[in-house]
């Protein structure tokens, strides 16, 4: 974990999750995804992080990332199929 005087553990793991998701590294994103849950991030916060990454990718026209992550949480595929769980949290 990182220094906690600026971001606490929950905020740090949410940021790590969003960065890994944006980088398209599914296995690392998956670890931080479940770390978010373990550090009491709400489903709404996790879904919000996913949506922020998707919106930035859309604005930058990063279609390959959008296709990998899926256009909806329920349709996450491949390395990102774990994102389906976010809709139930």
Protein Blocks (a to p, Z undefined) as FASTA:
>chain_A
ZZfklbcfklmmmmmmmmmmmnopaklmmmmmmmmmmnopafklmmmmmmmmmmmmmmno
paklmmmnopafklgghjllmmmmmmmZZ
